[in-house]
């Protein structure tokens, strides 16, 4: 029996099984098996890719942003509008057959924008070019899910299902679970909070499903069995997602207002160029990046070429962003901006920077 048949068999058994206290451990075991088979299905059999497929796009710029959506929702037009890259645009489906990169510039920051081929239902099982698309999507810092505002909410649900099936968790953070295998001593489970969605028996059932008999598990939040399996597998990607509803010029004002009020959502019209400036600003906010400007002693700060870092980065990360050898000789830094309690605050390497801070580095 192939992997696809095994996956289908487990999904059918889960659908038949009633959810109650007596079956929760059996369902937990089925979920663990399903997650393992799906991971095997999408694991590439060979590291070598076909020449000229365009899916092996080298990561460049300060962040990678992937455009994902069903065919003919306007991804190619959006890429052309936001960057200087011309991606094939036509009124029929499957115009884009490969990954088309472009560069989105925002206040001195360069972000790589990738137009990926349209996803079809069943992409998580390898249909169409789904396997290549999701492999590239897993390397992104932000996913732009481009949707057709004239169509039902079902399009968004189907895409979320496909991405969830391949281990991409949208707008979620990694569960606070520490899991460590060991050579002996059995299973040790500790929790710092009251667990209401999972118990020790369910945890042991899942571990047994993965043939793990010796491990330390520390749970620091009230997690579900699915979240525990995610941490156990260890290959899940937690990626922010911005839902971009295109073609708003073809819907009613009531529908437009309804979409615009949803979380992590923006409404646009590529055809008329509506709200594209706001989209770029929203991309910056959702990507979780910070710009840090450097200042030499006795000179004005350089506001043209920022060091671009992830939210939560420290002065040490700033040093690495300037030059890898700088951190080894670091003495202290002076900081101006939102992260400083006062101008020219003297800080150490562990000080967290914020967007548009100005930093002056002093070495030994």
PAVONU-868741 format. One record per residue (C-alpha): x negated, y negated, z; residue in one letter. Coordinates in pm, whole numbers. Example, Ala and Ser with C-alpha at 12.3 -4.5 7.8 and 13.67 -1.06 7.14 Angstrom:
+--------+--------+--------+------+
|   east |  north |     up | type |
+--------+--------+--------+------+
|  -1230 |    450 |    780 |    A |
|  -1367 |    106 |    714 |    S |
+--------+--------+--------+------+
This chain:
+--------+--------+--------+------+
|   east |  north |     up | type |
+--------+--------+--------+------+
|      0 |      0 |      0 |    X |
|   -139 |   -341 |   -102 |    X |
|   -158 |   -648 |    122 |    X |
|    140 |   -816 |    -46 |    X |
|    354 |   -507 |     17 |    X |
|    241 |   -494 |    381 |    X |
|    325 |   -864 |    426 |    X |
|    671 |   -814 |    271 |    X |
|    734 |   -509 |    491 |    X |
|    645 |   -698 |    809 |    X |
|    856 |  -1001 |    710 |    X |
|   1155 |   -773 |    645 |    X |
|   1108 |   -599 |    981 |    X |
|   1087 |   -935 |   1159 |    X |
|   1407 |  -1047 |    984 |    X |
|   1586 |   -730 |   1097 |    X |
|   1466 |   -750 |   1458 |    X |
|   1692 |   -939 |   1697 |    X |
|   1514 |  -1197 |   1911 |    X |
|   1557 |  -1121 |   2280 |    X |
|   1353 |  -1042 |   2590 |    X |
|   1322 |   -674 |   2500 |    X |
|   1182 |   -738 |   2150 |    X |
|    954 |  -1040 |   2209 |    X |
|    641 |   -826 |   2256 |    X |
|    715 |   -624 |   1942 |    X |
|    769 |   -949 |   1748 |    X |
|    442 |  -1083 |   1887 |    X |
|    258 |   -780 |   1755 |    X |
|    425 |   -821 |   1414 |    X |
|    329 |  -1190 |   1404 |    X |
|    -33 |  -1101 |   1481 |    X |
|    -40 |   -843 |   1200 |    X |
|    125 |  -1085 |    957 |    X |
|   -129 |  -1358 |   1033 |    X |
|   -416 |  -1111 |    983 |    X |
|   -284 |   -986 |    646 |    X |
|   -224 |  -1340 |    521 |    X |
|   -580 |  -1433 |    613 |    X |
|   -709 |  -1128 |    424 |    X |
|   -495 |  -1217 |    121 |    X |
|   -642 |  -1565 |     89 |    X |
|  -1000 |  -1469 |    170 |    X |
|  -1194 |  -1514 |   -157 |    X |
|  -1329 |  -1186 |   -291 |    X |
|  -1623 |  -1359 |   -457 |    X |
|  -1811 |  -1678 |   -386 |    X |
|  -1862 |  -1747 |   -752 |    X |
|  -1595 |  -1960 |   -917 |    X |
|  -1506 |  -1974 |  -1282 |    X |
|  -1715 |  -2222 |  -1476 |    X |
|  -1536 |  -2542 |  -1555 |    X |
|  -1228 |  -2475 |  -1341 |    X |
|  -1271 |  -2806 |  -1163 |    X |
|  -1182 |  -2661 |   -824 |    X |
|  -1542 |  -2668 |   -699 |    X |
|  -1538 |  -3046 |   -661 |    X |
|  -1827 |  -3174 |   -452 |    X |
|  -1712 |  -3365 |   -147 |    X |
|  -1814 |  -3730 |   -167 |    X |
|  -1734 |  -4063 |     -7 |    X |
|  -1635 |  -4124 |    353 |    X |
|  -1326 |  -3900 |    345 |    X |
|  -1147 |  -3652 |    117 |    X |
|   -776 |  -3698 |     52 |    X |
|   -579 |  -3435 |   -142 |    X |
|   -259 |  -3497 |   -337 |    X |
|    -29 |  -3196 |   -300 |    X |
|    319 |  -3149 |   -441 |    X |
|    537 |  -2962 |   -683 |    X |
|    488 |  -3027 |  -1056 |    X |
|    610 |  -3358 |  -1204 |    X |
|    647 |  -3555 |   -880 |    X |
|    401 |  -3826 |   -990 |    X |
|     67 |  -3716 |   -843 |    X |
|   -130 |  -3791 |  -1160 |    X |
|     33 |  -4132 |  -1200 |    X |
|    -41 |  -4213 |   -836 |    X |
|   -409 |  -4119 |   -879 |    X |
|   -432 |  -4345 |  -1184 |    X |
|   -267 |  -4633 |   -996 |    X |
|   -484 |  -4608 |   -683 |    X |
|   -819 |  -4538 |   -852 |    X |
|   -994 |  -4608 |  -1181 |    X |
|   -954 |  -4243 |  -1280 |    X |
|   -722 |  -4147 |  -1563 |    X |
|   -543 |  -3820 |  -1489 |    X |
|   -325 |  -3662 |  -1757 |    X |
|     33 |  -3784 |  -1727 |    X |
|    334 |  -3646 |  -1914 |    X |
|    707 |  -3595 |  -1866 |    X |
|    677 |  -3215 |  -1863 |    X |
|    562 |  -2989 |  -1580 |    X |
|    209 |  -2852 |  -1516 |    X |
|     27 |  -3142 |  -1685 |    X |
|   -261 |  -3118 |  -1435 |    X |
|   -435 |  -2781 |  -1464 |    X |
|   -746 |  -2857 |  -1259 |    X |
|   -860 |  -3078 |   -968 |    X |
|   -913 |  -3438 |  -1081 |    X |
|  -1126 |  -3655 |   -846 |    X |
|  -1102 |  -4031 |   -810 |    X |
|  -1238 |  -4294 |   -570 |    X |
|  -1010 |  -4507 |   -353 |    X |
|  -1185 |  -4816 |   -216 |    X |
|  -1060 |  -4990 |     97 |    X |
|  -1251 |  -5276 |    261 |    X |
|  -1594 |  -5133 |    193 |    X |
|  -1493 |  -4768 |    252 |    X |
|  -1494 |  -4519 |    -36 |    X |
|  -1250 |  -4227 |     -8 |    X |
|  -1237 |  -3936 |   -251 |    X |
|   -885 |  -3882 |   -386 |    X |
|   -816 |  -3540 |   -543 |    X |
|   -522 |  -3474 |   -772 |    X |
|   -454 |  -3101 |   -739 |    X |
|   -240 |  -2891 |   -975 |    X |
|    127 |  -2868 |   -878 |    X |
|    203 |  -2599 |   -620 |    X |
|    468 |  -2342 |   -704 |    X |
|    673 |  -2138 |   -460 |    X |
|    468 |  -1833 |   -359 |    X |
|    134 |  -2018 |   -378 |    X |
|     38 |  -1881 |    -36 |    X |
|     49 |  -1532 |   -189 |    X |
|   -178 |  -1634 |   -476 |    X |
|     87 |  -1718 |   -737 |    X |
|    -13 |  -1970 |  -1002 |    X |
|   -327 |  -2146 |   -887 |    X |
|   -208 |  -2158 |   -528 |    X |
|   -516 |  -1990 |   -385 |    X |
|   -755 |  -2247 |   -537 |    X |
|   -527 |  -2538 |   -445 |    X |
|   -500 |  -2444 |    -77 |    X |
|   -873 |  -2367 |    -57 |    X |
|   -949 |  -2726 |   -162 |    X |
|   -671 |  -2864 |     60 |    X |
|   -835 |  -2701 |    364 |    X |
|  -1145 |  -2917 |    308 |    X |
|   -949 |  -3244 |    315 |    X |
|   -940 |  -3505 |    589 |    X |
|   -587 |  -3609 |    494 |    X |
|   -313 |  -3454 |    281 |    X |
|    -80 |  -3674 |     78 |    X |
|    231 |  -3466 |     19 |    X |
|    390 |  -3632 |   -286 |    X |
|    766 |  -3574 |   -301 |    X |
|   1044 |  -3666 |   -541 |    X |
|   1285 |  -3899 |   -359 |    X |
|   1567 |  -3797 |   -595 |    X |
|   1551 |  -3434 |   -481 |    X |
|   1664 |  -3263 |   -161 |    X |
|   1469 |  -3221 |    163 |    X |
|   1418 |  -2856 |     64 |    X |
|   1111 |  -2949 |   -147 |    X |
|    930 |  -3073 |    162 |    X |
|   1029 |  -2767 |    366 |    X |
|    905 |  -2528 |     96 |    X |
|    568 |  -2703 |     75 |    X |
|    530 |  -2699 |    453 |    X |
|    608 |  -2326 |    455 |    X |
|    346 |  -2257 |    186 |    X |
|     77 |  -2460 |    367 |    X |
|    166 |  -2312 |    705 |    X |
|    138 |  -1960 |    561 |    X |
|   -224 |  -2025 |    459 |    X |
|   -323 |  -2166 |    797 |    X |
|   -288 |  -2541 |    736 |    X |
|   -118 |  -2708 |   1032 |    X |
|     19 |  -3051 |    940 |    X |
|     15 |  -3336 |   1192 |    X |
|    -71 |  -3101 |   1477 |    X |
|   -370 |  -3074 |   1706 |    X |
|   -551 |  -2758 |   1805 |    X |
|   -394 |  -2595 |   2114 |    X |
|   -597 |  -2638 |   2433 |    X |
|   -704 |  -2275 |   2466 |    X |
|  -1054 |  -2147 |   2538 |    X |
|  -1108 |  -1795 |   2411 |    X |
|  -1434 |  -1602 |   2440 |    X |
|  -1510 |  -1239 |   2357 |    X |
|  -1733 |  -1037 |   2589 |    X |
|  -1891 |   -692 |   2586 |    X |
|  -1710 |   -551 |   2891 |    X |
|  -1495 |   -625 |   3193 |    X |
|  -1155 |   -610 |   3024 |    X |
|   -918 |   -899 |   2961 |    X |
|   -919 |  -1198 |   3199 |    X |
|   -636 |  -1450 |   3155 |    X |
|   -613 |  -1781 |   3343 |    X |
|   -376 |  -2075 |   3295 |    X |
|   -393 |  -2424 |   3444 |    X |
|    -25 |  -2493 |   3365 |    X |
|    298 |  -2297 |   3400 |    X |
|    357 |  -2089 |   3085 |    X |
|    724 |  -2086 |   2977 |    X |
|    691 |  -1973 |   2613 |    X |
|    446 |  -1686 |   2651 |    X |
|    339 |  -1453 |   2933 |    X |
|     40 |  -1236 |   3015 |    X |
|    194 |   -923 |   2866 |    X |
|    253 |  -1097 |   2532 |    X |
|   -107 |  -1223 |   2531 |    X |
|   -241 |   -874 |   2597 |    X |
|    -12 |   -734 |   2324 |    X |
|   -150 |   -978 |   2067 |    X |
|   -511 |   -910 |   2172 |    X |
|   -450 |   -536 |   2142 |    X |
|   -313 |   -596 |   1792 |    X |
|   -654 |   -738 |   1700 |    X |
|   -831 |   -454 |   1883 |    X |
|   -974 |   -694 |   2140 |    X |
|  -1016 |   -527 |   2479 |    X |
|  -1274 |   -751 |   2647 |    X |
|  -1230 |  -1129 |   2653 |    X |
|  -1185 |  -1435 |   2874 |    X |
|   -881 |  -1651 |   2796 |    X |
|   -819 |  -1993 |   2951 |    X |
|   -491 |  -2169 |   2860 |    X |
|   -459 |  -2538 |   2947 |    X |
|   -118 |  -2619 |   2798 |    X |
|    222 |  -2454 |   2758 |    X |
|    169 |  -2282 |   2421 |    X |
|    378 |  -2051 |   2203 |    X |
|    270 |  -1708 |   2082 |    X |
|    213 |  -1853 |   1732 |    X |
|    -24 |  -2117 |   1871 |    X |
|   -214 |  -1850 |   2064 |    X |
|   -252 |  -1642 |   1745 |    X |
|   -382 |  -1951 |   1562 |    X |
|   -661 |  -1997 |   1817 |    X |
|   -737 |  -1625 |   1812 |    X |
|   -779 |  -1620 |   1433 |    X |
|   -995 |  -1932 |   1448 |    X |
|   -962 |  -2030 |   1080 |    X |
|   -665 |  -2265 |   1113 |    X |
|   -707 |  -2620 |    989 |    X |
|   -532 |  -2906 |   1167 |    X |
|   -494 |  -3180 |    908 |    X |
|   -298 |  -3508 |    920 |    X |
|    -34 |  -3540 |    649 |    X |
|    136 |  -3844 |    497 |    X |
|    464 |  -3773 |    319 |    X |
|    484 |  -3994 |      9 |    X |
|    831 |  -4020 |   -148 |    X |
|    801 |  -4136 |   -509 |    X |
|   1073 |  -4258 |   -751 |    X |
|   1256 |  -4472 |   -494 |    X |
|   1380 |  -4691 |   -780 |    X |
|   1622 |  -4408 |   -866 |    X |
|   1791 |  -4362 |   -524 |    X |
|   2044 |  -4557 |   -316 |    X |
|   1946 |  -4808 |    -49 |    X |
|   2100 |  -4582 |    217 |    X |
|   1881 |  -4287 |    110 |    X |
|   1577 |  -4517 |     91 |    X |
|   1634 |  -4642 |    446 |    X |
|   1678 |  -4285 |    571 |    X |
|   1347 |  -4169 |    419 |    X |
|   1153 |  -4477 |    528 |    X |
|   1241 |  -4416 |    894 |    X |
|   1091 |  -4065 |    908 |    X |
|    758 |  -4011 |   1088 |    X |
|    435 |  -4006 |    884 |    X |
|    632 |  -4119 |    579 |    X |
|    608 |  -4392 |    317 |    X |
|    831 |  -4465 |     17 |    X |
|    692 |  -4583 |   -318 |    X |
|    759 |  -4612 |   -690 |    X |
|    459 |  -4539 |   -912 |    X |
|    657 |  -4643 |  -1220 |    X |
|    727 |  -4993 |  -1085 |    X |
|    421 |  -5021 |   -859 |    X |
|    634 |  -5067 |   -547 |    X |
|    475 |  -5045 |   -200 |    X |
|    137 |  -4917 |   -327 |    X |
|    -60 |  -5172 |   -120 |    X |
|    122 |  -5055 |    191 |    X |
|     44 |  -4694 |     92 |    X |
|   -330 |  -4765 |     83 |    X |
|   -311 |  -4926 |    428 |    X |
|   -111 |  -4629 |    556 |    X |
|   -368 |  -4385 |    414 |    X |
|   -636 |  -4565 |    615 |    X |
|   -428 |  -4546 |    935 |    X |
|   -344 |  -4175 |    893 |    X |
|   -700 |  -4072 |    797 |    X |
|   -822 |  -4165 |   1147 |    X |
|  -1137 |  -4344 |   1033 |    X |
|  -1324 |  -4632 |   1193 |    X |
|  -1557 |  -4888 |   1036 |    X |
|  -1862 |  -4997 |   1233 |    X |
|  -2070 |  -5290 |   1112 |    X |
|  -2440 |  -5313 |   1194 |    X |
|  -2627 |  -5621 |   1309 |    X |
|  -3000 |  -5684 |   1315 |    X |
|  -3148 |  -5893 |   1596 |    X |
|  -3114 |  -6266 |   1526 |    X |
|  -2905 |  -6213 |   1211 |    X |
|  -2537 |  -6213 |   1118 |    X |
|  -2368 |  -5873 |   1095 |    X |
|  -2349 |  -5702 |    757 |    X |
|  -1975 |  -5692 |    683 |    X |
|  -2012 |  -5553 |    330 |    X |
|  -2139 |  -5201 |    403 |    X |
|  -1979 |  -5043 |    714 |    X |
|  -2075 |  -4711 |    869 |    X |
|  -1757 |  -4502 |    834 |    X |
|  -1688 |  -4251 |   1113 |    X |
|  -1408 |  -4041 |   1260 |    X |
|  -1186 |  -4170 |   1540 |    X |
|  -1352 |  -4095 |   1874 |    X |
|  -1708 |  -4132 |   1743 |    X |
|  -1984 |  -4263 |   1967 |    X |
|  -2290 |  -4484 |   1935 |    X |
|  -2491 |  -4166 |   1880 |    X |
|  -2273 |  -4094 |   1574 |    X |
|  -2342 |  -4449 |   1453 |    X |
|  -2716 |  -4380 |   1481 |    X |
|  -2677 |  -4058 |   1280 |    X |
|  -2473 |  -4247 |   1021 |    X |
|  -2751 |  -4501 |    974 |    X |
|  -3044 |  -4254 |    979 |    X |
|  -3086 |  -3910 |   1138 |    X |
|  -3410 |  -4005 |   1312 |    X |
|  -3259 |  -4309 |   1485 |    X |
|  -3085 |  -4119 |   1766 |    X |
|  -3412 |  -3963 |   1886 |    X |
|  -3562 |  -4309 |   1945 |    X |
|  -3243 |  -4473 |   2075 |    X |
|  -3279 |  -4700 |   2381 |    X |
|  -2951 |  -4893 |   2404 |    X |
|  -2701 |  -5082 |   2189 |    X |
|  -2513 |  -5411 |   2204 |    X |
|  -2147 |  -5400 |   2100 |    X |
|  -1901 |  -5665 |   1992 |    X |
|  -1537 |  -5578 |   1920 |    X |
|  -1239 |  -5382 |   2051 |    X |
|  -1443 |  -5119 |   2237 |    X |
|  -1646 |  -5378 |   2432 |    X |
|  -1526 |  -5528 |   2759 |    X |
|  -1712 |  -5848 |   2664 |    X |
|  -1922 |  -5967 |   2372 |    X |
|  -2270 |  -5814 |   2341 |    X |
|  -2191 |  -5545 |   2600 |    X |
|  -2494 |  -5323 |   2662 |    X |
|  -2396 |  -4957 |   2617 |    X |
|  -2547 |  -4610 |   2595 |    X |
|  -2529 |  -4340 |   2329 |    X |
|  -2202 |  -4194 |   2467 |    X |
|  -2003 |  -4517 |   2426 |    X |
|  -1702 |  -4467 |   2196 |    X |
|  -1669 |  -4718 |   1913 |    X |
|  -1347 |  -4854 |   1762 |    X |
|  -1253 |  -4987 |   1421 |    X |
|  -1444 |  -5298 |   1308 |    X |
|  -1686 |  -5297 |   1600 |    X |
|  -2020 |  -5468 |   1543 |    X |
|  -2321 |  -5275 |   1678 |    X |
|  -2685 |  -5368 |   1723 |    X |
|  -2915 |  -5071 |   1788 |    X |
|  -3234 |  -5103 |   1995 |    X |
|  -3501 |  -4832 |   1987 |    X |
|  -3784 |  -4732 |   2221 |    X |
+--------+--------+--------+------+
